[in-house]
Each structure stands twice: as C-alpha cells, then as structure tokens.
Amino acid sequence: MSNLHGIERAPEERVNWKTSFPFFLVHALVLLSFWTGVTKTAVVIFLVLFWGRMFFITGGYHRYFAHRSYKTNRAFQFILAFGGGMAAQKGALWWASHHRNHHRYSDTPLDLHSPQKGFWWSHVGWILCDKNNAWNEDDVRDFGKYPELRFLTKHDWIPPWTAGVASYLIGGWSGLVFGFLGSTVLLWHCTFFVNSLAHVLGRRRYATTDTSRNSAFIAFFTMGEGWHNNHHYYQASTRQGFYWWEFDVTYYILKTLSWVGIVRDIKEPPARVKSAARIRDGQFDMGMFKAHWAKAGAALSNVRANARTQATPEDLAHDPELAGRREQLEELISAQRSALNEHIQNALAHAEELGRLSRRQERQLGPVD
C-alpha cells in the first residue's frame, strides 16, 4: 500500500471498528432530533453544554492539566476535571498524558496524532485504535497523586452520563438527543480540529519544529485554541491569543476568575518571546521543511514501489541486462537518498539545538516587557 503522507502508520494504529461503534452510534442518534423535535429548552441545553464544556476542555484539560499554565485550589481543580469529563473525551489524566506526549514528539513518528500520518488520523483515527487506550502515569505524576483525579479517569463514564441524565430530566427526549448528544458531537469535532485542521489551515507566525498554524476560524469555535502556532511556540502561556486582536475567550474567563482568587499565577507571553523566531523576519521554518521533506520521501518511495509493480518478473527474466541496470540504479538512488537524508537530519539537529540554546538563554535573562 502506498503512503500518501509524510509518516506511515504502524499496523497497530488501525481503527478498531468494533470498539469504535459507540462513537459512530452517538453521531447517528443525533438524527433522532427529526422525531423528537427541537424545543427551546433543548436549544438552551445545547448552547450551555457546548460552550460550558468547551471551556472545561480548553481551560481545564488543556491549559491546566496538560500545561499547568496557571494554578488553582483543589476544589476548583476537581470541578475542572469533572466538567471536562462531561465532554466524553475520557478522564483528565488520560487527556493530559496524551497531550503532553503530543508536544514532546510533535509531528514526528512518535506523535500520537500527527497530521503527517493523514488528516483523518489526526482528527479522530488516533482515538479509535486500541494503541492509545492506555495512558502513561509517569507523564502526569504531578496530578496523578490526587485520588479524585485518578477515580474520574478510571470511571470516565460518570461525568458524561451525569450530563446526559440531567439533560433528559430538564428537557426530555429533545433535551437528551439534541441538547446533549448534538452538542457532544459538535464539541468533539471542534476539539479535534485543533489536532487536525490547525496543522493544515491558517498562518504560521513563528518557526516551530511542527506544522501548527494560527486560525481565527478555529479560535472562534474553540474559545481561543485556534492560535495554535502561538501555543506550540510558547506552551507555558495561559494566553494563546498573543495580541489584542487574537480573541481568546478561555483566557478572558480565567483572567476574570483570577480577580476573585479562584485561579492565580496566570502566565502571559513576554514581549521578548513574542518578537522572536518570526518567520517574516527570516527565521528558518524548520517545521514546514521537515514536513515537506517527509512527504517528498514518501512520494519517492511510492514511485519506486509502483515502478517495481509495472515490471513483472517474467519481463526481467527475459532481459537480464535490463534487470541488472535497474538494480544498479535503485542502489545508487537509495545510497544518494540516504546520504542526503543523513545530511538533512544532521542539519536539522544542529538547528534544533541552536533553537534550544537560544530559548534557554532567553529564560536565563528573564522576561522583559
């Protein structure tokens, strides 16, 4: 099978259609809205659950549990974990563990949901295979020490079922089907767009080692998560919309909560960081270069594979000279490609090391606004 992307998926990264049946069933059940109707109460439930749970994912699961970009008390920490759990995206520890892994290996073969393995894979395929069901406790030892978080991650069905039952009690079947299930499906895909679409749609301000982009369209539906290139460039920041015109509703809510003492130590990008590593200033865009190089390598492999299939063993047997010349050319191409690839990888490694040293120097000097 030809690899149409920069990184080929492993055999264990195939979708398990049997265990994924509930995921597709939820999508189908939303169509029951044509029979239940859509009441005003169901619409209110839909809006409250969509935007409310979106905040718990963006402000809780992502910016708090995955990146620790601010601090809060243990009670509100539990609220963030339970609220995020209502989004039916598994528990906070599972979510944070996998997201930290994504940033550690972003757009490499070890990345859990790199778009370099295909748009479908990065959007939803990676959660529908058996490989990513478990989570690494060592990745989240900071939060794994809290028994209530471990409980919610182990019993991740409790929060969404609580939201579903409440929706039915408040709005009846319409509240359950349209209000809860409908908002859940939309919430899923808007969240997944950050993993998929935000790596292929939008603009790149900063040169990062991945393919992240900034998109106002995605930022609107995800309360600020669409400024993805900003985030990959400076992950420690609570604020992902670095400039006033980059609306970041999640940040606005967290900032408001800080005024009443619920959250504290909110981190913002310093001026020194915001003005550095800009592509428009001539910074080498390593992330996009690596992505294009990987796709070029995959395309060359596909061409060679197709060429082999076009010439049958019988044809080569009748013309030994042709077979010999072809084998020599393949060996020459392979050797030159390996040498060039080694040279490129060495250059990229030196560039990455230089980038790390520059960022370390900036941290040592301290932020200057």
ROBATI-917082 format. One record per residue (C-alpha): residue number from 1; x, y, z; residue in three letters. Coordinates in nm, 2 decimals. Example, Ala and Ser with C-alpha at 12.3 -4.5 7.8 and 13.67 -1.06 7.14 Angstrom:
2
n = 1, X = 1.23, Y = -0.45, Z = 0.78, res = ALA
n = 2, X = 1.37, Y = -0.11, Z = 0.71, res = SER
//
This chain:
369
n = 1, X = 0.00, Y = 0.00, Z = 0.00, res = MET
n = 2, X = 0.13, Y = 0.34, Z = -0.09, res = SER
n = 3, X = 0.20, Y = 0.60, Z = 0.18, res = ASN
n = 4, X = 0.03, Y = 0.93, Z = 0.08, res = LEU
n = 5, X = 0.16, Y = 1.12, Z = 0.38, res = HIS
n = 6, X = 0.49, Y = 1.21, Z = 0.54, res = GLY
n = 7, X = 0.48, Y = 0.94, Z = 0.81, res = ILE
n = 8, X = 0.34, Y = 0.59, Z = 0.76, res = GLU
n = 9, X = 0.11, Y = 0.45, Z = 1.02, res = ARG
n = 10, X = 0.21, Y = 0.14, Z = 1.21, res = ALA
n = 11, X = -0.01, Y = -0.18, Z = 1.19, res = PRO
n = 12, X = -0.13, Y = -0.13, Z = 1.55, res = GLU
n = 13, X = -0.26, Y = 0.21, Z = 1.46, res = GLU
n = 14, X = -0.56, Y = 0.08, Z = 1.26, res = ARG
n = 15, X = -0.91, Y = 0.18, Z = 1.37, res = VAL
n = 16, X = -1.09, Y = -0.09, Z = 1.57, res = ASN
n = 17, X = -1.43, Y = -0.06, Z = 1.41, res = TRP
n = 18, X = -1.59, Y = -0.29, Z = 1.67, res = LYS
n = 19, X = -1.49, Y = -0.09, Z = 1.98, res = THR
n = 20, X = -1.55, Y = 0.24, Z = 1.79, res = SER
n = 21, X = -1.91, Y = 0.15, Z = 1.73, res = PHE
n = 22, X = -2.05, Y = 0.37, Z = 2.02, res = PRO
n = 23, X = -1.86, Y = 0.67, Z = 1.88, res = PHE
n = 24, X = -2.04, Y = 0.64, Z = 1.55, res = PHE
n = 25, X = -2.37, Y = 0.54, Z = 1.71, res = LEU
n = 26, X = -2.38, Y = 0.88, Z = 1.90, res = VAL
n = 27, X = -2.35, Y = 1.06, Z = 1.57, res = HIS
n = 28, X = -2.64, Y = 0.85, Z = 1.43, res = ALA
n = 29, X = -2.86, Y = 0.91, Z = 1.73, res = LEU
n = 30, X = -2.85, Y = 1.28, Z = 1.68, res = VAL
n = 31, X = -3.07, Y = 1.22, Z = 1.37, res = LEU
n = 32, X = -3.35, Y = 1.13, Z = 1.61, res = LEU
n = 33, X = -3.39, Y = 1.50, Z = 1.66, res = SER
n = 34, X = -3.62, Y = 1.49, Z = 1.35, res = PHE
n = 35, X = -3.86, Y = 1.27, Z = 1.55, res = TRP
n = 36, X = -3.82, Y = 1.43, Z = 1.90, res = THR
n = 37, X = -3.82, Y = 1.78, Z = 1.76, res = GLY
n = 38, X = -3.60, Y = 2.06, Z = 1.89, res = VAL
n = 39, X = -3.76, Y = 2.26, Z = 2.17, res = THR
n = 40, X = -3.64, Y = 2.59, Z = 2.31, res = LYS
n = 41, X = -3.52, Y = 2.41, Z = 2.62, res = THR
n = 42, X = -3.32, Y = 2.17, Z = 2.41, res = ALA
n = 43, X = -3.15, Y = 2.47, Z = 2.23, res = VAL
n = 44, X = -3.06, Y = 2.63, Z = 2.56, res = VAL
n = 45, X = -2.92, Y = 2.29, Z = 2.68, res = ILE
n = 46, X = -2.72, Y = 2.26, Z = 2.36, res = PHE
n = 47, X = -2.56, Y = 2.61, Z = 2.39, res = LEU
n = 48, X = -2.49, Y = 2.57, Z = 2.76, res = VAL
n = 49, X = -2.33, Y = 2.23, Z = 2.72, res = LEU
n = 50, X = -2.13, Y = 2.32, Z = 2.41, res = PHE
n = 51, X = -1.98, Y = 2.64, Z = 2.54, res = TRP
n = 52, X = -1.96, Y = 2.53, Z = 2.90, res = GLY
n = 53, X = -1.78, Y = 2.20, Z = 2.83, res = ARG
n = 54, X = -1.56, Y = 2.37, Z = 2.57, res = MET
n = 55, X = -1.43, Y = 2.59, Z = 2.84, res = PHE
n = 56, X = -1.36, Y = 2.29, Z = 3.07, res = PHE
n = 57, X = -1.17, Y = 2.13, Z = 2.79, res = ILE
n = 58, X = -0.97, Y = 2.44, Z = 2.69, res = THR
n = 59, X = -0.93, Y = 2.60, Z = 3.03, res = GLY
n = 60, X = -0.92, Y = 2.28, Z = 3.23, res = GLY
n = 61, X = -0.80, Y = 1.97, Z = 3.04, res = TYR
n = 62, X = -0.56, Y = 2.17, Z = 2.82, res = HIS
n = 63, X = -0.43, Y = 2.48, Z = 2.98, res = ARG
n = 64, X = -0.44, Y = 2.35, Z = 3.34, res = TYR
n = 65, X = -0.39, Y = 1.97, Z = 3.34, res = PHE
n = 66, X = -0.18, Y = 1.94, Z = 3.03, res = ALA
n = 67, X = 0.03, Y = 2.25, Z = 3.06, res = HIS
n = 68, X = -0.01, Y = 2.38, Z = 3.41, res = ARG
n = 69, X = -0.01, Y = 2.74, Z = 3.28, res = SER
n = 70, X = -0.19, Y = 2.87, Z = 3.59, res = TYR
n = 71, X = -0.26, Y = 2.75, Z = 3.95, res = LYS
n = 72, X = -0.59, Y = 2.69, Z = 4.14, res = THR
n = 73, X = -0.72, Y = 2.53, Z = 4.45, res = ASN
n = 74, X = -0.80, Y = 2.16, Z = 4.48, res = ARG
n = 75, X = -1.18, Y = 2.21, Z = 4.48, res = ALA
n = 76, X = -1.18, Y = 2.40, Z = 4.15, res = PHE
n = 77, X = -0.93, Y = 2.15, Z = 4.02, res = GLN
n = 78, X = -1.19, Y = 1.88, Z = 4.07, res = PHE
n = 79, X = -1.46, Y = 2.10, Z = 3.90, res = ILE
n = 80, X = -1.23, Y = 2.13, Z = 3.60, res = LEU
n = 81, X = -1.18, Y = 1.76, Z = 3.59, res = ALA
n = 82, X = -1.55, Y = 1.67, Z = 3.62, res = PHE
n = 83, X = -1.66, Y = 1.94, Z = 3.38, res = GLY
n = 84, X = -1.40, Y = 1.83, Z = 3.12, res = GLY
n = 85, X = -1.51, Y = 1.47, Z = 3.18, res = GLY
n = 86, X = -1.87, Y = 1.56, Z = 3.08, res = MET
n = 87, X = -1.73, Y = 1.63, Z = 2.73, res = ALA
n = 88, X = -1.69, Y = 1.25, Z = 2.68, res = ALA
n = 89, X = -1.32, Y = 1.28, Z = 2.60, res = GLN
n = 90, X = -1.21, Y = 1.04, Z = 2.87, res = LYS
n = 91, X = -1.05, Y = 1.15, Z = 3.20, res = GLY
n = 92, X = -0.82, Y = 1.44, Z = 3.28, res = ALA
n = 93, X = -0.52, Y = 1.22, Z = 3.34, res = LEU
n = 94, X = -0.56, Y = 1.03, Z = 3.02, res = TRP
n = 95, X = -0.61, Y = 1.36, Z = 2.83, res = TRP
n = 96, X = -0.32, Y = 1.54, Z = 2.98, res = ALA
n = 97, X = -0.08, Y = 1.24, Z = 2.94, res = SER
n = 98, X = -0.16, Y = 1.21, Z = 2.57, res = HIS
n = 99, X = -0.14, Y = 1.58, Z = 2.51, res = HIS
n = 100, X = 0.20, Y = 1.61, Z = 2.68, res = ARG
n = 101, X = 0.32, Y = 1.33, Z = 2.46, res = ASN
n = 102, X = 0.19, Y = 1.52, Z = 2.15, res = HIS
n = 103, X = 0.40, Y = 1.82, Z = 2.24, res = HIS
n = 104, X = 0.71, Y = 1.61, Z = 2.33, res = ARG
n = 105, X = 0.71, Y = 1.44, Z = 1.98, res = TYR
n = 106, X = 0.50, Y = 1.68, Z = 1.77, res = SER
n = 107, X = 0.48, Y = 1.59, Z = 1.40, res = ASP
n = 108, X = 0.73, Y = 1.30, Z = 1.44, res = THR
n = 109, X = 0.66, Y = 0.93, Z = 1.41, res = PRO
n = 110, X = 0.61, Y = 0.92, Z = 1.79, res = LEU
n = 111, X = 0.34, Y = 1.19, Z = 1.78, res = ASP
n = 112, X = 0.01, Y = 1.03, Z = 1.87, res = LEU
n = 113, X = -0.20, Y = 1.23, Z = 1.62, res = HIS
n = 114, X = 0.04, Y = 1.40, Z = 1.37, res = SER
n = 115, X = -0.13, Y = 1.52, Z = 1.05, res = PRO
n = 116, X = 0.18, Y = 1.38, Z = 0.88, res = GLN
n = 117, X = 0.00, Y = 1.05, Z = 0.92, res = LYS
n = 118, X = -0.31, Y = 1.18, Z = 0.75, res = GLY
n = 119, X = -0.58, Y = 1.43, Z = 0.82, res = PHE
n = 120, X = -0.84, Y = 1.16, Z = 0.92, res = TRP
n = 121, X = -0.58, Y = 1.00, Z = 1.16, res = TRP
n = 122, X = -0.50, Y = 1.33, Z = 1.34, res = SER
n = 123, X = -0.87, Y = 1.43, Z = 1.36, res = HIS
n = 124, X = -1.02, Y = 1.11, Z = 1.50, res = VAL
n = 125, X = -0.85, Y = 0.80, Z = 1.39, res = GLY
n = 126, X = -0.59, Y = 0.80, Z = 1.67, res = TRP
n = 127, X = -0.86, Y = 0.77, Z = 1.94, res = ILE
n = 128, X = -1.04, Y = 0.49, Z = 1.76, res = LEU
n = 129, X = -0.75, Y = 0.25, Z = 1.76, res = CYS
n = 130, X = -0.65, Y = 0.02, Z = 2.05, res = ASP
n = 131, X = -0.30, Y = 0.16, Z = 2.08, res = LYS
n = 132, X = -0.39, Y = 0.48, Z = 2.26, res = ASN
n = 133, X = -0.65, Y = 0.34, Z = 2.51, res = ASN
n = 134, X = -0.40, Y = 0.34, Z = 2.80, res = ALA
n = 135, X = -0.22, Y = 0.64, Z = 2.94, res = TRP
n = 136, X = 0.13, Y = 0.67, Z = 3.09, res = ASN
n = 137, X = 0.12, Y = 0.75, Z = 3.46, res = GLU
n = 138, X = 0.48, Y = 0.89, Z = 3.45, res = ASP
n = 139, X = 0.36, Y = 1.16, Z = 3.22, res = ASP
n = 140, X = 0.12, Y = 1.31, Z = 3.48, res = VAL
n = 141, X = 0.28, Y = 1.23, Z = 3.81, res = ARG
n = 142, X = 0.21, Y = 1.59, Z = 3.92, res = ASP
n = 143, X = -0.17, Y = 1.53, Z = 3.91, res = PHE
n = 144, X = -0.17, Y = 1.15, Z = 3.95, res = GLY
n = 145, X = -0.11, Y = 1.20, Z = 4.32, res = LYS
n = 146, X = -0.47, Y = 1.31, Z = 4.36, res = TYR
n = 147, X = -0.71, Y = 1.01, Z = 4.42, res = PRO
n = 148, X = -1.02, Y = 1.20, Z = 4.30, res = GLU
n = 149, X = -0.85, Y = 1.26, Z = 3.96, res = LEU
n = 150, X = -0.75, Y = 0.90, Z = 3.93, res = ARG
n = 151, X = -1.10, Y = 0.80, Z = 4.02, res = PHE
n = 152, X = -1.26, Y = 1.02, Z = 3.75, res = LEU
n = 153, X = -1.01, Y = 0.90, Z = 3.49, res = THR
n = 154, X = -1.08, Y = 0.53, Z = 3.58, res = LYS
n = 155, X = -1.45, Y = 0.58, Z = 3.58, res = HIS
n = 156, X = -1.47, Y = 0.84, Z = 3.30, res = ASP
n = 157, X = -1.83, Y = 0.74, Z = 3.22, res = TRP
n = 158, X = -1.97, Y = 0.91, Z = 3.53, res = ILE
n = 159, X = -1.94, Y = 1.28, Z = 3.42, res = PRO
n = 160, X = -2.10, Y = 1.24, Z = 3.07, res = PRO
n = 161, X = -2.37, Y = 1.01, Z = 3.20, res = TRP
n = 162, X = -2.45, Y = 1.27, Z = 3.46, res = THR
n = 163, X = -2.48, Y = 1.54, Z = 3.20, res = ALA
n = 164, X = -2.69, Y = 1.32, Z = 2.98, res = GLY
n = 165, X = -2.94, Y = 1.22, Z = 3.26, res = VAL
n = 166, X = -2.96, Y = 1.59, Z = 3.36, res = ALA
n = 167, X = -3.04, Y = 1.69, Z = 3.01, res = SER
n = 168, X = -3.32, Y = 1.43, Z = 2.99, res = TYR
n = 169, X = -3.47, Y = 1.54, Z = 3.32, res = LEU
n = 170, X = -3.46, Y = 1.90, Z = 3.22, res = ILE
n = 171, X = -3.55, Y = 1.88, Z = 2.85, res = GLY
n = 172, X = -3.70, Y = 1.54, Z = 2.79, res = GLY
n = 173, X = -3.60, Y = 1.34, Z = 2.48, res = TRP
n = 174, X = -3.53, Y = 1.65, Z = 2.29, res = SER
n = 175, X = -3.30, Y = 1.78, Z = 2.56, res = GLY
n = 176, X = -3.12, Y = 1.44, Z = 2.56, res = LEU
n = 177, X = -3.09, Y = 1.39, Z = 2.18, res = VAL
n = 178, X = -3.04, Y = 1.74, Z = 2.05, res = PHE
n = 179, X = -2.92, Y = 1.92, Z = 2.37, res = GLY
n = 180, X = -2.68, Y = 1.66, Z = 2.50, res = PHE
n = 181, X = -2.58, Y = 1.43, Z = 2.21, res = LEU
n = 182, X = -2.59, Y = 1.70, Z = 1.94, res = GLY
n = 183, X = -2.37, Y = 1.94, Z = 2.14, res = SER
n = 184, X = -2.14, Y = 1.65, Z = 2.22, res = THR
n = 185, X = -2.08, Y = 1.56, Z = 1.86, res = VAL
n = 186, X = -2.01, Y = 1.93, Z = 1.77, res = LEU
n = 187, X = -1.79, Y = 1.96, Z = 2.07, res = LEU
n = 188, X = -1.59, Y = 1.65, Z = 1.97, res = TRP
n = 189, X = -1.52, Y = 1.77, Z = 1.62, res = HIS
n = 190, X = -1.44, Y = 2.13, Z = 1.72, res = CYS
n = 191, X = -1.19, Y = 2.00, Z = 1.97, res = THR
n = 192, X = -1.04, Y = 1.75, Z = 1.72, res = PHE
n = 193, X = -1.00, Y = 2.03, Z = 1.47, res = PHE
n = 194, X = -0.72, Y = 2.17, Z = 1.68, res = VAL
n = 195, X = -0.53, Y = 1.84, Z = 1.63, res = ASN
n = 196, X = -0.60, Y = 1.82, Z = 1.25, res = SER
n = 197, X = -0.72, Y = 2.14, Z = 1.09, res = LEU
n = 198, X = -0.50, Y = 2.37, Z = 1.30, res = ALA
n = 199, X = -0.20, Y = 2.20, Z = 1.15, res = HIS
n = 200, X = -0.30, Y = 2.25, Z = 0.78, res = VAL
n = 201, X = -0.52, Y = 2.56, Z = 0.78, res = LEU
n = 202, X = -0.41, Y = 2.91, Z = 0.88, res = GLY
n = 203, X = -0.09, Y = 3.11, Z = 0.90, res = ARG
n = 204, X = 0.24, Y = 3.05, Z = 1.07, res = ARG
n = 205, X = 0.39, Y = 3.34, Z = 1.27, res = ARG
n = 206, X = 0.66, Y = 3.15, Z = 1.45, res = TYR
n = 207, X = 0.91, Y = 2.90, Z = 1.32, res = ALA
n = 208, X = 0.84, Y = 2.58, Z = 1.52, res = THR
n = 209, X = 0.95, Y = 2.22, Z = 1.47, res = THR
n = 210, X = 0.59, Y = 2.12, Z = 1.39, res = ASP
n = 211, X = 0.33, Y = 2.24, Z = 1.14, res = THR
n = 212, X = 0.10, Y = 2.43, Z = 1.38, res = SER
n = 213, X = -0.09, Y = 2.73, Z = 1.24, res = ARG
n = 214, X = -0.30, Y = 3.02, Z = 1.37, res = ASN
n = 215, X = -0.66, Y = 3.03, Z = 1.26, res = SER
n = 216, X = -0.93, Y = 3.27, Z = 1.37, res = ALA
n = 217, X = -1.20, Y = 3.03, Z = 1.24, res = PHE
n = 218, X = -1.09, Y = 2.76, Z = 1.47, res = ILE
n = 219, X = -1.03, Y = 3.00, Z = 1.76, res = ALA
n = 220, X = -1.39, Y = 3.11, Z = 1.74, res = PHE
n = 221, X = -1.53, Y = 2.76, Z = 1.79, res = PHE
n = 222, X = -1.27, Y = 2.66, Z = 2.05, res = THR
n = 223, X = -1.27, Y = 2.97, Z = 2.26, res = MET
n = 224, X = -0.91, Y = 3.07, Z = 2.17, res = GLY
n = 225, X = -0.74, Y = 2.73, Z = 2.09, res = GLU
n = 226, X = -0.71, Y = 2.82, Z = 1.72, res = GLY
n = 227, X = -0.40, Y = 3.03, Z = 1.79, res = TRP
n = 228, X = -0.22, Y = 2.70, Z = 1.77, res = HIS
n = 229, X = 0.11, Y = 2.82, Z = 1.63, res = ASN
n = 230, X = 0.14, Y = 3.07, Z = 1.92, res = ASN
n = 231, X = 0.07, Y = 2.78, Z = 2.16, res = HIS
n = 232, X = 0.33, Y = 2.54, Z = 2.01, res = HIS
n = 233, X = 0.58, Y = 2.82, Z = 2.01, res = TYR
n = 234, X = 0.53, Y = 2.92, Z = 2.38, res = TYR
n = 235, X = 0.34, Y = 2.64, Z = 2.56, res = GLN
n = 236, X = 0.38, Y = 2.79, Z = 2.91, res = ALA
n = 237, X = 0.14, Y = 3.08, Z = 2.83, res = SER
n = 238, X = -0.21, Y = 3.07, Z = 2.96, res = THR
n = 239, X = -0.30, Y = 3.32, Z = 2.70, res = ARG
n = 240, X = -0.28, Y = 3.18, Z = 2.35, res = GLN
n = 241, X = -0.40, Y = 3.49, Z = 2.16, res = GLY
n = 242, X = -0.08, Y = 3.68, Z = 2.20, res = PHE
n = 243, X = -0.22, Y = 4.01, Z = 2.07, res = TYR
n = 244, X = -0.54, Y = 4.20, Z = 2.15, res = TRP
n = 245, X = -0.70, Y = 4.12, Z = 1.81, res = TRP
n = 246, X = -0.64, Y = 3.75, Z = 1.87, res = GLU
n = 247, X = -0.96, Y = 3.68, Z = 2.07, res = PHE
n = 248, X = -0.91, Y = 3.42, Z = 2.34, res = ASP
n = 249, X = -1.23, Y = 3.37, Z = 2.54, res = VAL
n = 250, X = -1.08, Y = 3.10, Z = 2.76, res = THR
n = 251, X = -0.81, Y = 3.34, Z = 2.87, res = TYR
n = 252, X = -1.07, Y = 3.61, Z = 2.94, res = TYR
n = 253, X = -1.27, Y = 3.37, Z = 3.17, res = ILE
n = 254, X = -0.95, Y = 3.26, Z = 3.35, res = LEU
n = 255, X = -0.84, Y = 3.62, Z = 3.40, res = LYS
n = 256, X = -1.18, Y = 3.71, Z = 3.54, res = THR
n = 257, X = -1.16, Y = 3.41, Z = 3.78, res = LEU
n = 258, X = -0.82, Y = 3.54, Z = 3.89, res = SER
n = 259, X = -0.97, Y = 3.87, Z = 4.01, res = TRP
n = 260, X = -1.18, Y = 3.68, Z = 4.27, res = VAL
n = 261, X = -0.89, Y = 3.45, Z = 4.37, res = GLY
n = 262, X = -1.02, Y = 3.12, Z = 4.21, res = ILE
n = 263, X = -0.71, Y = 3.09, Z = 3.99, res = VAL
n = 264, X = -0.37, Y = 3.25, Z = 4.02, res = ARG
n = 265, X = -0.03, Y = 3.28, Z = 3.86, res = ASP
n = 266, X = -0.17, Y = 3.32, Z = 3.51, res = ILE
n = 267, X = 0.12, Y = 3.32, Z = 3.26, res = LYS
n = 268, X = 0.14, Y = 3.55, Z = 2.96, res = GLU
n = 269, X = 0.39, Y = 3.57, Z = 2.68, res = PRO
n = 270, X = 0.66, Y = 3.83, Z = 2.75, res = PRO
n = 271, X = 0.74, Y = 4.09, Z = 2.48, res = ALA
n = 272, X = 1.08, Y = 3.93, Z = 2.42, res = ARG
n = 273, X = 0.92, Y = 3.60, Z = 2.33, res = VAL
n = 274, X = 0.65, Y = 3.75, Z = 2.11, res = LYS
n = 275, X = 0.90, Y = 3.93, Z = 1.89, res = SER
n = 276, X = 1.14, Y = 3.64, Z = 1.84, res = ALA
n = 277, X = 1.15, Y = 3.35, Z = 1.60, res = ALA
n = 278, X = 0.93, Y = 3.51, Z = 1.35, res = ARG
n = 279, X = 0.92, Y = 3.36, Z = 1.00, res = ILE
n = 280, X = 0.87, Y = 3.70, Z = 0.84, res = ARG
n = 281, X = 1.20, Y = 3.81, Z = 1.00, res = ASP
n = 282, X = 1.39, Y = 3.54, Z = 0.82, res = GLY
n = 283, X = 1.37, Y = 3.26, Z = 1.08, res = GLN
n = 284, X = 1.41, Y = 2.92, Z = 0.91, res = PHE
n = 285, X = 1.08, Y = 2.74, Z = 0.92, res = ASP
n = 286, X = 1.21, Y = 2.40, Z = 1.03, res = MET
n = 287, X = 0.86, Y = 2.25, Z = 1.09, res = GLY
n = 288, X = 0.74, Y = 2.30, Z = 0.74, res = MET
n = 289, X = 1.07, Y = 2.20, Z = 0.59, res = PHE
n = 290, X = 1.06, Y = 1.87, Z = 0.78, res = LYS
n = 291, X = 0.70, Y = 1.81, Z = 0.67, res = ALA
n = 292, X = 0.77, Y = 1.87, Z = 0.31, res = HIS
n = 293, X = 1.09, Y = 1.66, Z = 0.32, res = TRP
n = 294, X = 0.90, Y = 1.37, Z = 0.47, res = ALA
n = 295, X = 0.63, Y = 1.39, Z = 0.21, res = LYS
n = 296, X = 0.89, Y = 1.41, Z = -0.07, res = ALA
n = 297, X = 1.05, Y = 1.09, Z = 0.07, res = GLY
n = 298, X = 0.71, Y = 0.92, Z = 0.08, res = ALA
n = 299, X = 0.64, Y = 1.02, Z = -0.28, res = ALA
n = 300, X = 0.97, Y = 0.89, Z = -0.40, res = LEU
n = 301, X = 0.91, Y = 0.56, Z = -0.22, res = SER
n = 302, X = 0.57, Y = 0.53, Z = -0.39, res = ASN
n = 303, X = 0.72, Y = 0.59, Z = -0.73, res = VAL
n = 304, X = 0.98, Y = 0.32, Z = -0.67, res = ARG
n = 305, X = 0.71, Y = 0.08, Z = -0.55, res = ALA
n = 306, X = 0.49, Y = 0.15, Z = -0.85, res = ASN
n = 307, X = 0.78, Y = 0.10, Z = -1.08, res = ALA
n = 308, X = 0.85, Y = -0.24, Z = -0.94, res = ARG
n = 309, X = 0.49, Y = -0.35, Z = -0.99, res = THR
n = 310, X = 0.49, Y = -0.24, Z = -1.35, res = GLN
n = 311, X = 0.78, Y = -0.47, Z = -1.45, res = ALA
n = 312, X = 0.68, Y = -0.83, Z = -1.40, res = THR
n = 313, X = 0.94, Y = -1.10, Z = -1.30, res = PRO
n = 314, X = 0.88, Y = -1.25, Z = -1.64, res = GLU
n = 315, X = 0.99, Y = -0.93, Z = -1.82, res = ASP
n = 316, X = 1.31, Y = -0.91, Z = -1.61, res = LEU
n = 317, X = 1.39, Y = -1.27, Z = -1.67, res = ALA
n = 318, X = 1.38, Y = -1.22, Z = -2.05, res = HIS
n = 319, X = 1.61, Y = -0.92, Z = -2.03, res = ASP
n = 320, X = 1.89, Y = -0.99, Z = -1.76, res = PRO
n = 321, X = 2.08, Y = -0.67, Z = -1.87, res = GLU
n = 322, X = 1.77, Y = -0.45, Z = -1.80, res = LEU
n = 323, X = 1.73, Y = -0.62, Z = -1.46, res = ALA
n = 324, X = 2.09, Y = -0.56, Z = -1.38, res = GLY
n = 325, X = 2.09, Y = -0.19, Z = -1.48, res = ARG
n = 326, X = 1.77, Y = -0.14, Z = -1.29, res = ARG
n = 327, X = 1.91, Y = -0.29, Z = -0.98, res = GLU
n = 328, X = 2.22, Y = -0.07, Z = -1.00, res = GLN
n = 329, X = 2.01, Y = 0.24, Z = -1.05, res = LEU
n = 330, X = 1.80, Y = 0.16, Z = -0.75, res = GLU
n = 331, X = 2.10, Y = 0.10, Z = -0.53, res = GLU
n = 332, X = 2.25, Y = 0.43, Z = -0.65, res = LEU
n = 333, X = 1.93, Y = 0.62, Z = -0.58, res = ILE
n = 334, X = 1.89, Y = 0.46, Z = -0.24, res = SER
n = 335, X = 2.25, Y = 0.54, Z = -0.14, res = ALA
n = 336, X = 2.23, Y = 0.90, Z = -0.26, res = GLN
n = 337, X = 1.89, Y = 0.95, Z = -0.09, res = ARG
n = 338, X = 2.03, Y = 0.80, Z = 0.24, res = SER
n = 339, X = 2.33, Y = 1.03, Z = 0.23, res = ALA
n = 340, X = 2.11, Y = 1.34, Z = 0.16, res = LEU
n = 341, X = 1.87, Y = 1.24, Z = 0.43, res = ASN
n = 342, X = 2.15, Y = 1.20, Z = 0.68, res = GLU
n = 343, X = 2.29, Y = 1.54, Z = 0.59, res = HIS
n = 344, X = 1.94, Y = 1.70, Z = 0.63, res = ILE
n = 345, X = 1.88, Y = 1.53, Z = 0.96, res = GLN
n = 346, X = 2.22, Y = 1.64, Z = 1.09, res = ASN
n = 347, X = 2.15, Y = 2.00, Z = 0.98, res = ALA
n = 348, X = 1.80, Y = 1.99, Z = 1.15, res = LEU
n = 349, X = 1.95, Y = 1.85, Z = 1.47, res = ALA
n = 350, X = 2.20, Y = 2.14, Z = 1.48, res = HIS
n = 351, X = 1.93, Y = 2.39, Z = 1.41, res = ALA
n = 352, X = 1.71, Y = 2.24, Z = 1.68, res = GLU
n = 353, X = 2.00, Y = 2.25, Z = 1.93, res = GLU
n = 354, X = 2.06, Y = 2.62, Z = 1.84, res = LEU
n = 355, X = 1.70, Y = 2.70, Z = 1.90, res = GLY
n = 356, X = 1.70, Y = 2.53, Z = 2.24, res = ARG
n = 357, X = 2.01, Y = 2.72, Z = 2.34, res = LEU
n = 358, X = 1.86, Y = 3.05, Z = 2.23, res = SER
n = 359, X = 1.54, Y = 2.98, Z = 2.43, res = ARG
n = 360, X = 1.74, Y = 2.87, Z = 2.73, res = ARG
n = 361, X = 1.94, Y = 3.20, Z = 2.71, res = GLN
n = 362, X = 1.61, Y = 3.40, Z = 2.70, res = GLU
n = 363, X = 1.48, Y = 3.22, Z = 3.01, res = ARG
n = 364, X = 1.80, Y = 3.29, Z = 3.20, res = GLN
n = 365, X = 1.79, Y = 3.66, Z = 3.11, res = LEU
n = 366, X = 1.43, Y = 3.67, Z = 3.22, res = GLY
n = 367, X = 1.12, Y = 3.81, Z = 3.05, res = PRO
n = 368, X = 1.14, Y = 4.17, Z = 2.96, res = VAL
n = 369, X = 0.82, Y = 4.36, Z = 2.87, res = ASP
//
